[in-house]
Amino acid sequence: MAKVNLYISNDAYEKINAIIEKRRQEGAREK
């Protein structure tokens, strides 16, 4: 179970990281 939970949170972490990176790039363009 722990391995499955770790995989899910790792996948979610990567998706959230990608969204944050996109927003940072968009914010940099505005400045």
mmCIF file of the N, C-alpha and C atoms, coordinates in Angstrom:
data_MODEL
# 
_entry.id   MODEL 
# 
loop_
_atom_site.group_PDB 
_atom_site.id 
_atom_site.type_symbol 
_atom_site.label_atom_id 
_atom_site.label_alt_id 
_atom_site.label_comp_id 
_atom_site.label_asym_id 
_atom_site.label_entity_id 
_atom_site.label_seq_id 
_atom_site.pdbx_PDB_ins_code 
_atom_site.Cartn_x 
_atom_site.Cartn_y 
_atom_site.Cartn_z 
_atom_site.occupancy 
_atom_site.B_iso_or_equiv 
_atom_site.pdbx_formal_charge 
_atom_site.auth_seq_id 
_atom_site.auth_comp_id 
_atom_site.auth_asym_id 
_atom_site.auth_atom_id 
_atom_site.pdbx_PDB_model_num 
ATOM 1  N N  . MET A 1 1  ? 0.839 -1.206 0.000   1.00 0.00 ? 1  MET A N  1 
ATOM 2  C CA . MET A 1 1  ? 0.000 0.000  0.000   1.00 0.00 ? 1  MET A CA 1 
ATOM 3  C C  . MET A 1 1  ? 0.878 1.262  0.000   1.00 0.00 ? 1  MET A C  1 
ATOM 4  N N  . ALA A 1 2  ? 1.922 1.250  0.792   1.00 0.00 ? 2  ALA A N  1 
ATOM 5  C CA . ALA A 1 2  ? 2.775 2.439  0.882   1.00 0.00 ? 2  ALA A CA 1 
ATOM 6  C C  . ALA A 1 2  ? 3.381 2.764  -0.480  1.00 0.00 ? 2  ALA A C  1 
ATOM 7  N N  . LYS A 1 3  ? 3.797 1.723  -1.204  1.00 0.00 ? 3  LYS A N  1 
ATOM 8  C CA . LYS A 1 3  ? 4.402 1.961  -2.521  1.00 0.00 ? 3  LYS A CA 1 
ATOM 9  C C  . LYS A 1 3  ? 3.382 2.567  -3.478  1.00 0.00 ? 3  LYS A C  1 
ATOM 10 N N  . VAL A 1 4  ? 2.152 2.082  -3.416  1.00 0.00 ? 4  VAL A N  1 
ATOM 11 C CA . VAL A 1 4  ? 1.103 2.608  -4.304  1.00 0.00 ? 4  VAL A CA 1 
ATOM 12 C C  . VAL A 1 4  ? 0.834 4.070  -3.969  1.00 0.00 ? 4  VAL A C  1 
ATOM 13 N N  . ASN A 1 5  ? 0.711 4.382  -2.687  1.00 0.00 ? 5  ASN A N  1 
ATOM 14 C CA . ASN A 1 5  ? 0.456 5.764  -2.278  1.00 0.00 ? 5  ASN A CA 1 
ATOM 15 C C  . ASN A 1 5  ? 1.615 6.665  -2.702  1.00 0.00 ? 5  ASN A C  1 
ATOM 16 N N  . LEU A 1 6  ? 2.830 6.171  -2.560  1.00 0.00 ? 6  LEU A N  1 
ATOM 17 C CA . LEU A 1 6  ? 4.001 6.962  -2.928  1.00 0.00 ? 6  LEU A CA 1 
ATOM 18 C C  . LEU A 1 6  ? 3.977 7.254  -4.427  1.00 0.00 ? 6  LEU A C  1 
ATOM 19 N N  . TYR A 1 7  ? 3.604 6.247  -5.230  1.00 0.00 ? 7  TYR A N  1 
ATOM 20 C CA . TYR A 1 7  ? 3.549 6.435  -6.680  1.00 0.00 ? 7  TYR A CA 1 
ATOM 21 C C  . TYR A 1 7  ? 2.508 7.485  -7.043  1.00 0.00 ? 7  TYR A C  1 
ATOM 22 N N  . ILE A 1 8  ? 1.345 7.411  -6.390  1.00 0.00 ? 8  ILE A N  1 
ATOM 23 C CA . ILE A 1 8  ? 0.259 8.350  -6.705  1.00 0.00 ? 8  ILE A CA 1 
ATOM 24 C C  . ILE A 1 8  ? 0.682 9.773  -6.321  1.00 0.00 ? 8  ILE A C  1 
ATOM 25 N N  . SER A 1 9  ? 1.225 9.943  -5.121  1.00 0.00 ? 9  SER A N  1 
ATOM 26 C CA . SER A 1 9  ? 1.609 11.290 -4.712  1.00 0.00 ? 9  SER A CA 1 
ATOM 27 C C  . SER A 1 9  ? 2.767 11.800 -5.557  1.00 0.00 ? 9  SER A C  1 
ATOM 28 N N  . ASN A 1 10 ? 3.650 10.905 -5.995  1.00 0.00 ? 10 ASN A N  1 
ATOM 29 C CA . ASN A 1 10 ? 4.764 11.319 -6.845  1.00 0.00 ? 10 ASN A CA 1 
ATOM 30 C C  . ASN A 1 10 ? 4.231 11.795 -8.195  1.00 0.00 ? 10 ASN A C  1 
ATOM 31 N N  . ASP A 1 11 ? 3.244 11.091 -8.737  1.00 0.00 ? 11 ASP A N  1 
ATOM 32 C CA . ASP A 1 11 ? 2.644 11.478 -10.016 1.00 0.00 ? 11 ASP A CA 1 
ATOM 33 C C  . ASP A 1 11 ? 1.934 12.817 -9.862  1.00 0.00 ? 11 ASP A C  1 
ATOM 34 N N  . ALA A 1 12 ? 1.191 12.973 -8.780  1.00 0.00 ? 12 ALA A N  1 
ATOM 35 C CA . ALA A 1 12 ? 0.471 14.228 -8.539  1.00 0.00 ? 12 ALA A CA 1 
ATOM 36 C C  . ALA A 1 12 ? 1.474 15.361 -8.337  1.00 0.00 ? 12 ALA A C  1 
ATOM 37 N N  . TYR A 1 13 ? 2.571 15.073 -7.644  1.00 0.00 ? 13 TYR A N  1 
ATOM 38 C CA . TYR A 1 13 ? 3.599 16.091 -7.404  1.00 0.00 ? 13 TYR A CA 1 
ATOM 39 C C  . TYR A 1 13 ? 4.174 16.594 -8.720  1.00 0.00 ? 13 TYR A C  1 
ATOM 40 N N  . GLU A 1 14 ? 4.428 15.678 -9.649  1.00 0.00 ? 14 GLU A N  1 
ATOM 41 C CA . GLU A 1 14 ? 4.981 16.085 -10.949 1.00 0.00 ? 14 GLU A CA 1 
ATOM 42 C C  . GLU A 1 14 ? 3.982 16.946 -11.715 1.00 0.00 ? 14 GLU A C  1 
ATOM 43 N N  . LYS A 1 15 ? 2.698 16.582 -11.654 1.00 0.00 ? 15 LYS A N  1 
ATOM 44 C CA . LYS A 1 15 ? 1.674 17.375 -12.361 1.00 0.00 ? 15 LYS A CA 1 
ATOM 45 C C  . LYS A 1 15 ? 1.577 18.768 -11.760 1.00 0.00 ? 15 LYS A C  1 
ATOM 46 N N  . ILE A 1 16 ? 1.580 18.846 -10.429 1.00 0.00 ? 16 ILE A N  1 
ATOM 47 C CA . ILE A 1 16 ? 1.499 20.156 -9.769  1.00 0.00 ? 16 ILE A CA 1 
ATOM 48 C C  . ILE A 1 16 ? 2.742 20.978 -10.112 1.00 0.00 ? 16 ILE A C  1 
ATOM 49 N N  . ASN A 1 17 ? 3.900 20.332 -10.115 1.00 0.00 ? 17 ASN A N  1 
ATOM 50 C CA . ASN A 1 17 ? 5.152 21.026 -10.439 1.00 0.00 ? 17 ASN A CA 1 
ATOM 51 C C  . ASN A 1 17 ? 5.084 21.610 -11.846 1.00 0.00 ? 17 ASN A C  1 
ATOM 52 N N  . ALA A 1 18 ? 4.535 20.854 -12.795 1.00 0.00 ? 18 ALA A N  1 
ATOM 53 C CA . ALA A 1 18 ? 4.430 21.327 -14.177 1.00 0.00 ? 18 ALA A CA 1 
ATOM 54 C C  . ALA A 1 18 ? 3.517 22.542 -14.246 1.00 0.00 ? 18 ALA A C  1 
ATOM 55 N N  . ILE A 1 19 ? 2.425 22.522 -13.484 1.00 0.00 ? 19 ILE A N  1 
ATOM 56 C CA . ILE A 1 19 ? 1.487 23.655 -13.491 1.00 0.00 ? 19 ILE A CA 1 
ATOM 57 C C  . ILE A 1 19 ? 2.172 24.889 -12.897 1.00 0.00 ? 19 ILE A C  1 
ATOM 58 N N  . ILE A 1 20 ? 2.904 24.694 -11.806 1.00 0.00 ? 20 ILE A N  1 
ATOM 59 C CA . ILE A 1 20 ? 3.597 25.826 -11.169 1.00 0.00 ? 20 ILE A CA 1 
ATOM 60 C C  . ILE A 1 20 ? 4.633 26.399 -12.133 1.00 0.00 ? 20 ILE A C  1 
ATOM 61 N N  . GLU A 1 21 ? 5.353 25.530 -12.822 1.00 0.00 ? 21 GLU A N  1 
ATOM 62 C CA . GLU A 1 21 ? 6.370 25.994 -13.772 1.00 0.00 ? 21 GLU A CA 1 
ATOM 63 C C  . GLU A 1 21 ? 5.722 26.805 -14.886 1.00 0.00 ? 21 GLU A C  1 
ATOM 64 N N  . LYS A 1 22 ? 4.564 26.346 -15.374 1.00 0.00 ? 22 LYS A N  1 
ATOM 65 C CA . LYS A 1 22 ? 3.850 27.081 -16.436 1.00 0.00 ? 22 LYS A CA 1 
ATOM 66 C C  . LYS A 1 22 ? 3.453 28.463 -15.937 1.00 0.00 ? 22 LYS A C  1 
ATOM 67 N N  . ARG A 1 23 ? 2.903 28.533 -14.737 1.00 0.00 ? 23 ARG A N  1 
ATOM 68 C CA . ARG A 1 23 ? 2.463 29.829 -14.196 1.00 0.00 ? 23 ARG A CA 1 
ATOM 69 C C  . ARG A 1 23 ? 3.654 30.753 -13.998 1.00 0.00 ? 23 ARG A C  1 
ATOM 70 N N  . ARG A 1 24 ? 4.793 30.195 -13.576 1.00 0.00 ? 24 ARG A N  1 
ATOM 71 C CA . ARG A 1 24 ? 5.989 31.026 -13.378 1.00 0.00 ? 24 ARG A CA 1 
ATOM 72 C C  . ARG A 1 24 ? 6.423 31.625 -14.710 1.00 0.00 ? 24 ARG A C  1 
ATOM 73 N N  . GLN A 1 25 ? 6.404 30.818 -15.771 1.00 0.00 ? 25 GLN A N  1 
ATOM 74 C CA . GLN A 1 25 ? 6.825 31.310 -17.085 1.00 0.00 ? 25 GLN A CA 1 
ATOM 75 C C  . GLN A 1 25 ? 5.852 32.382 -17.573 1.00 0.00 ? 25 GLN A C  1 
ATOM 76 N N  . GLU A 1 26 ? 4.557 32.172 -17.346 1.00 0.00 ? 26 GLU A N  1 
ATOM 77 C CA . GLU A 1 26 ? 3.568 33.169 -17.771 1.00 0.00 ? 26 GLU A CA 1 
ATOM 78 C C  . GLU A 1 26 ? 3.751 34.460 -16.981 1.00 0.00 ? 26 GLU A C  1 
ATOM 79 N N  . GLY A 1 27 ? 4.022 34.334 -15.683 1.00 0.00 ? 27 GLY A N  1 
ATOM 80 C CA . GLY A 1 27 ? 4.234 35.519 -14.849 1.00 0.00 ? 27 GLY A CA 1 
ATOM 81 C C  . GLY A 1 27 ? 5.492 36.261 -15.275 1.00 0.00 ? 27 GLY A C  1 
ATOM 82 N N  . ALA A 1 28 ? 6.519 35.525 -15.674 1.00 0.00 ? 28 ALA A N  1 
ATOM 83 C CA . ALA A 1 28 ? 7.768 36.159 -16.105 1.00 0.00 ? 28 ALA A CA 1 
ATOM 84 C C  . ALA A 1 28 ? 7.529 36.953 -17.383 1.00 0.00 ? 28 ALA A C  1 
ATOM 85 N N  . ARG A 1 29 ? 6.668 36.452 -18.259 1.00 0.00 ? 29 ARG A N  1 
ATOM 86 C CA . ARG A 1 29 ? 6.381 37.167 -19.511 1.00 0.00 ? 29 ARG A CA 1 
ATOM 87 C C  . ARG A 1 29 ? 5.671 38.480 -19.218 1.00 0.00 ? 29 ARG A C  1 
ATOM 88 N N  . GLU A 1 30 ? 4.787 38.484 -18.216 1.00 0.00 ? 30 GLU A N  1 
ATOM 89 C CA . GLU A 1 30 ? 4.026 39.701 -17.906 1.00 0.00 ? 30 GLU A CA 1 
ATOM 90 C C  . GLU A 1 30 ? 4.934 40.797 -17.364 1.00 0.00 ? 30 GLU A C  1 
ATOM 91 N N  . LYS A 1 31 ? 5.969 40.407 -16.597 1.00 0.00 ? 31 LYS A N  1 
ATOM 92 C CA . LYS A 1 31 ? 6.837 41.420 -15.966 1.00 0.00 ? 31 LYS A CA 1 
ATOM 93 C C  . LYS A 1 31 ? 7.776 42.074 -16.969 1.00 0.00 ? 31 LYS A C  1 
# 
